[in-house]
Amino acid sequence: MDESASASVREARADLTRLLDRAAKGEPTVITRGGVPVAANAEIFRRLAPDGA
């Protein structure tokens, strides 16, 4: 999936772990139902590494 990735509800159910891993990396995914966007899966908080990187 690219930066403007989307997944159907069915795909999101089947592959939730991968979508959550993408969100944790800052890669959002739009969840669609019947081709219509209904939700977005994205990181809630930006994490900072101890060294500030």
DSSP file (Angstrom, degrees, kcal/mol; ACC not computed):
  #  RESIDUE AA STRUCTURE BP1 BP2  ACC     N-H-->O    O-->H-N    N-H-->O    O-->H-N    TCO  KAPPA ALPHA  PHI   PSI    X-CA   Y-CA   Z-CA
    1    1 A M              0   0    0      0, 0.0     4,-0.1     0, 0.0     2,-0.1   0.000 360.0 360.0 360.0 144.7    0.0    0.0    0.0
    2    2 A D    >   -     0   0    0      2,-0.1     3,-1.3     4,-0.1     0, 0.0  -0.252 360.0 -80.1 -92.9-173.1    1.2    3.5   -0.7
    3    3 A E  T 3  S+     0   0    0      1,-0.3     2,-0.1    -2,-0.1    -1,-0.0   0.820 131.9  49.2 -60.1 -32.3    0.9    6.6    1.5
    4    4 A S  T 3  S+     0   0    0     25,-0.1    -1,-0.3    23,-0.0    25,-0.1  -0.200  89.0 161.7 -97.6  42.2   -2.7    7.2    0.5
    5    5 A A    <   -     0   0    0     -3,-1.3    25,-2.3    23,-0.5     2,-0.3  -0.213  17.8-172.5 -66.2 149.3   -3.6    3.5    1.2
    6    6 A S  E     -a   30   0A   0     23,-0.2     2,-0.3    34,-0.0    25,-0.2  -0.965   6.3-169.3-137.9 158.1   -7.1    2.3    1.7
    7    7 A A  E     -a   31   0A   0     23,-2.5    25,-2.6    -2,-0.3     2,-0.1  -0.995  23.9-119.2-144.9 143.2   -8.6   -1.0    2.7
    8    8 A S  E  >  -a   32   0A   0     -2,-0.3     4,-2.9    23,-0.2     5,-0.2  -0.338  35.9-105.6 -73.7 165.0  -12.2   -2.2    2.7
    9    9 A V  H  > S+     0   0    0     23,-1.6     4,-2.4     1,-0.2     5,-0.2   0.910 124.3  52.2 -57.1 -41.5  -13.8   -3.2    6.0
   10   10 A R  H  > S+     0   0    0      1,-0.2     4,-1.9     2,-0.2    -1,-0.2   0.925 111.0  45.9 -61.4 -45.6  -13.4   -6.8    4.9
   11   11 A E  H  > S+     0   0    0      1,-0.2     4,-1.7     2,-0.2    -2,-0.2   0.894 111.7  52.5 -64.3 -40.1   -9.6   -6.3    4.3
   12   12 A A  H  < S+     0   0    0     -4,-2.9    -2,-0.2     1,-0.2    -1,-0.2   0.898 109.1  49.3 -64.6 -40.6   -9.2   -4.4    7.5
   13   13 A R  H >< S+     0   0    0     -4,-2.4     3,-0.7     1,-0.2    -1,-0.2   0.915 114.1  45.9 -62.4 -42.5  -10.8   -7.2    9.5
   14   14 A A  H 3< S+     0   0    0     -4,-1.9    -1,-0.2     1,-0.2    -2,-0.2   0.747 126.9  27.2 -73.4 -24.2   -8.6   -9.8    7.9
   15   15 A D  T 3X S+     0   0    0     -4,-1.7     4,-1.9    -5,-0.1     3,-0.2  -0.120  72.6 134.7-134.2  37.7   -5.4   -7.8    8.3
   16   16 A L  H <> S+     0   0    0     -3,-0.7     4,-2.6     1,-0.2     5,-0.2   0.875  72.0  57.0 -59.5 -41.0   -5.9   -5.6   11.3
   17   17 A T  H  > S+     0   0    0      1,-0.2     4,-2.2     2,-0.2    -1,-0.2   0.919 108.2  46.7 -58.6 -45.1   -2.4   -6.4   12.8
   18   18 A R  H  > S+     0   0    0     -3,-0.2     4,-2.2     1,-0.2    -1,-0.2   0.894 111.9  51.0 -64.9 -39.7   -0.6   -5.2    9.7
   19   19 A L  H  X S+     0   0    0     -4,-1.9     4,-2.2     2,-0.2    -2,-0.2   0.885 110.4  49.3 -65.6 -38.0   -2.8   -2.0    9.5
   20   20 A L  H  X S+     0   0    0     -4,-2.6     4,-2.3     2,-0.2    -2,-0.2   0.890 109.2  52.1 -67.4 -38.6   -2.0   -1.3   13.2
   21   21 A D  H  X S+     0   0    0     -4,-2.2     4,-1.0    -5,-0.2    -2,-0.2   0.908 109.8  49.7 -62.0 -41.3    1.7   -1.8   12.5
   22   22 A R  H ><>S+     0   0    0     -4,-2.2     5,-2.7     1,-0.2     3,-0.6   0.922 110.0  50.4 -62.2 -44.4    1.5    0.7    9.6
   23   23 A A  H ><5S+     0   0    0     -4,-2.2     3,-1.9     1,-0.3    20,-0.5   0.900 105.7  55.9 -61.4 -40.7   -0.3    3.2   11.8
   24   24 A A  H 3<5S+     0   0    0     -4,-2.3    -1,-0.3     1,-0.3    -2,-0.2   0.780 106.1  52.0 -63.0 -25.7    2.4    2.9   14.4
   25   25 A K  T <<5S-     0   0    0     -4,-1.0    -1,-0.3    -3,-0.6    -2,-0.2   0.393 126.2-102.7 -89.1   2.4    5.0    3.8   11.7
   26   26 A G  T < 5S+     0   0    0     -3,-1.9    -3,-0.2     1,-0.2    -2,-0.1   0.670  81.4 131.9  86.4  17.4    3.0    6.9   10.8
   27   27 A E      < -     0   0    0     -5,-2.7    -1,-0.2    -6,-0.1    -2,-0.2  -0.857  44.9-152.5-105.6  99.4    1.4    5.4    7.7
   28   28 A P        -     0   0    0      0, 0.0   -23,-0.5     0, 0.0     2,-0.4  -0.295   6.9-159.9 -72.1 155.8   -2.4    6.1    7.7
   29   29 A T  E     - B   0  41A   0     12,-2.2    12,-3.4   -25,-0.1     2,-0.5  -1.000  11.8-139.0-134.0 133.5   -4.9    3.9    6.0
   30   30 A V  E     -aB   6  40A   0    -25,-2.3   -23,-2.5    -2,-0.4     2,-0.5  -0.805  16.7-144.2 -90.9 130.9   -8.5    4.9    5.1
   31   31 A I  E     -aB   7  39A   0      8,-3.0     7,-3.0    -2,-0.5     8,-1.6  -0.834  20.7-164.8 -96.4 130.0  -11.1    2.2    5.7
   32   32 A T  E     -aB   8  37A   0    -25,-2.6   -23,-1.6    -2,-0.5     2,-0.4  -0.839  18.3-159.8-118.3 153.0  -13.9    2.1    3.2
   33   33 A R  E >  S- B   0  36A   0      3,-2.5     3,-1.5    -2,-0.3   -25,-0.0  -0.976  88.3 -12.4-128.2 116.7  -17.3    0.5    3.0
   34   34 A G  T 3  S-     0   0    0     -2,-0.4    -1,-0.1     1,-0.3   -26,-0.0   0.818 130.0 -56.6  62.2  29.9  -18.6    0.1   -0.5
   35   35 A G  T 3  S+     0   0    0      1,-0.2    -1,-0.3     0, 0.0   -27,-0.0   0.439 114.9 116.5  82.5  -0.2  -15.8    2.3   -1.8
   36   36 A V  E <  S-B   33   0A   0     -3,-1.5    -3,-2.5     1,-0.0    -1,-0.2  -0.893  72.2-115.8-104.4 126.1  -16.9    5.2    0.5
   37   37 A P  E     +B   32   0A   0      0, 0.0    -5,-0.3     0, 0.0     3,-0.1  -0.370  43.2 161.0 -59.7 130.7  -14.4    6.3    3.2
   38   38 A V  E     +     0   0A   0     -7,-3.0     2,-0.3     1,-0.4    -6,-0.2   0.534  60.0   5.4-125.4 -17.2  -15.8    5.6    6.7
   39   39 A A  E     -B   31   0A   0     -8,-1.6    -8,-3.0     2,-0.0     2,-0.4  -0.986  57.2-134.9-161.3 163.2  -12.8    5.7    9.0
   40   40 A A  E     -B   30   0A   0     -2,-0.3     2,-0.6   -10,-0.3   -10,-0.2  -0.996   8.7-151.8-129.2 136.6   -9.1    6.3    9.2
   41   41 A N  E     +B   29   0A   0    -12,-3.4   -12,-2.2    -2,-0.4     2,-0.3  -0.933  39.0 143.9-105.6 113.1   -6.5    4.2   10.9
   42   42 A A        -     0   0    0     -2,-0.6   -19,-0.1   -14,-0.2   -18,-0.1  -0.969  55.3 -82.1-149.3 160.7   -3.6    6.4   12.0
   43   43 A E        -     0   0    0    -20,-0.5     3,-0.1    -2,-0.3   -19,-0.1  -0.404  32.2-156.9 -62.9 137.4   -1.0    6.8   14.8
   44   44 A I  S    S+     0   0    0      1,-0.3     2,-0.4    -2,-0.1    -1,-0.1   0.918  74.7  22.9 -83.9 -47.8   -2.5    8.7   17.7
   45   45 A F  S    S-     0   0    0    -21,-0.0     2,-0.5     0, 0.0    -1,-0.3  -0.962  76.9-125.0-124.8 137.5    0.7   10.1   19.3
   46   46 A R        -     0   0    0     -2,-0.4     2,-0.3    -3,-0.1   -22,-0.0  -0.700  32.0-140.0 -78.8 122.8    4.0   10.7   17.7
   47   47 A R        -     0   0    0     -2,-0.5     2,-0.5     1,-0.0    -1,-0.0  -0.619   8.2-147.9 -85.5 142.7    6.6    8.8   19.8
   48   48 A L        -     0   0    0     -2,-0.3     5,-0.0     5,-0.0    -1,-0.0  -0.938  14.4-129.0-110.4 132.1   10.0   10.3   20.5
   49   49 A A    >   -     0   0    0     -2,-0.5     3,-2.7     1,-0.1     0, 0.0  -0.440  29.1-109.5 -72.1 152.0   13.1    8.2   20.8
   50   50 A P  T 3  S+     0   0    0      0, 0.0    -1,-0.1     0, 0.0    -2,-0.0   0.798 121.0  53.0 -54.2 -30.1   15.1    8.7   24.0
   51   51 A D  T 3  S-     0   0    0      1,-0.0    -2,-0.0     0, 0.0    -3,-0.0   0.406 119.0-111.3 -87.8   4.6   17.9   10.3   21.9
   52   52 A G    <         0   0    0     -3,-2.7    -1,-0.0     1,-0.1     0, 0.0   0.516 360.0 360.0  82.4   5.2   15.4   12.7   20.3
   53   53 A A              0   0    0     -5,-0.0    -1,-0.1     0, 0.0    -5,-0.0   0.480 360.0 360.0 -74.4 360.0   15.6   11.1   16.9
